[in-house]
Amino acid sequence: MEDCLFCNMASGKIPPKEILYEDDKVFAIDDIGPQASVHVLLIPKNHYDNILEDLDASTLEALHRGIKKVVKIKGLNDGGFRVITNTGKDAGQTVNHLHFHIVGGEPLSEKMC
């Protein structure tokens, strides 16, 4: 999609500042507006509007593998972390391209799931 920020990042049209992790299906970058000391976005390279789209098994596997890699890179194994995906405007989805927030590095509020 031409006007999709994450599609443009995946294609190299808009290079992200730094890629923390990447494989053939996904890439991970630090969030530009972090909500905790560690806040990473894990993004599939193919466009899906949200988690309700039909994702192929290899993309789901890559997302799972990516979460594990980011957690290791950021040292979140011991303290814990949260994985969030927003779906729709009421949930706060501002970029209509599926992505996961991996948040941690400090005690997180119990108010969010």
C-alpha positions in Angstrom: 0.0 0.0 0.0 1.5 3.3 -1.1 0.4 5.4 1.8 1.1 2.9 4.5 4.0 4.0 6.8 5.0 0.4 7.7 4.8 -0.8 4.1 7.1 2.0 3.1 9.5 1.1 5.8 9.4 -2.6 4.8 10.1 -1.7 1.2 12.9 0.7 2.1 11.1 3.8 0.8 11.2 5.2 4.3 14.2 3.8 6.1 13.7 3.3 9.9 16.2 4.8 12.2 17.4 1.4 13.4 16.2 -2.1 12.8 16.6 -4.2 16.0 15.6 -7.5 14.4 14.7 -8.5 10.9 14.0 -11.7 8.9 12.2 -12.3 5.6 8.7 -11.8 7.1 9.0 -9.2 9.9 11.1 -6.4 11.3 11.4 -4.7 14.7 12.1 -1.1 15.6 12.0 1.0 18.7 8.7 3.0 19.1 9.2 6.7 18.5 6.8 7.5 21.4 7.7 4.9 24.0 5.2 4.1 26.8 7.9 2.3 28.9 11.7 2.1 29.0 11.5 -0.6 26.4 8.9 -0.2 23.7 9.5 -2.1 20.4 7.2 -2.5 17.4 7.2 -5.8 15.6 5.8 -5.4 12.1 5.1 -7.9 9.4 6.5 -6.9 6.0 3.4 -7.9 4.2 0.4 -5.6 4.7 -2.4 -6.8 7.0 -4.8 -4.2 8.4 -5.0 -5.9 11.8 -5.0 -9.2 13.7 -8.4 -10.2 12.2 -6.9 -10.6 8.7 -6.1 -14.1 7.6 -2.3 -14.3 8.3 -0.4 -17.2 6.7 1.2 -19.7 9.0 4.7 -18.6 8.1 4.0 -14.9 9.1 2.5 -16.1 12.4 5.6 -18.2 13.1 7.8 -15.2 12.2 5.9 -12.9 14.5 6.3 -15.5 17.4 10.0 -15.9 16.6 10.4 -12.1 16.4 8.8 -11.6 19.8 11.3 -14.1 21.3 14.2 -12.4 19.6 13.2 -8.9 20.7 12.7 -10.1 24.2 16.2 -11.6 24.2 17.8 -8.5 22.5 16.2 -6.2 25.0 16.8 -8.4 28.1 13.2 -8.7 29.1 13.3 -12.5 29.9 13.7 -12.1 33.7 11.5 -9.0 34.5 8.7 -9.8 32.1 7.0 -7.9 29.3 3.7 -7.2 27.6 2.7 -7.9 23.9 -0.1 -5.8 22.6 -1.8 -5.3 19.2 -4.4 -2.6 18.8 -7.3 -3.2 16.4 -9.5 -0.3 15.3 -9.7 3.3 16.3 -11.4 2.6 19.7 -8.4 0.5 20.7 -6.0 3.2 19.6 -4.8 1.8 16.3 -3.2 4.8 14.5 -1.4 2.9 11.8 -3.6 0.5 9.8 -0.9 -2.1 9.4 -0.8 -5.0 11.9 2.0 -4.5 14.4 2.7 -5.7 17.9 4.0 -3.5 20.8 6.5 -5.3 23.0 6.7 -3.3 26.2 8.7 -3.8 29.4 11.9 -2.9 31.1 10.1 -1.6 34.2 7.0 -2.5 36.3 4.0 -1.9 34.2 0.6 -0.6 35.3 -2.0 -3.3 36.2 -4.6 -1.1 34.6 -3.8 -2.6 31.2 -4.6 -6.2 30.9 
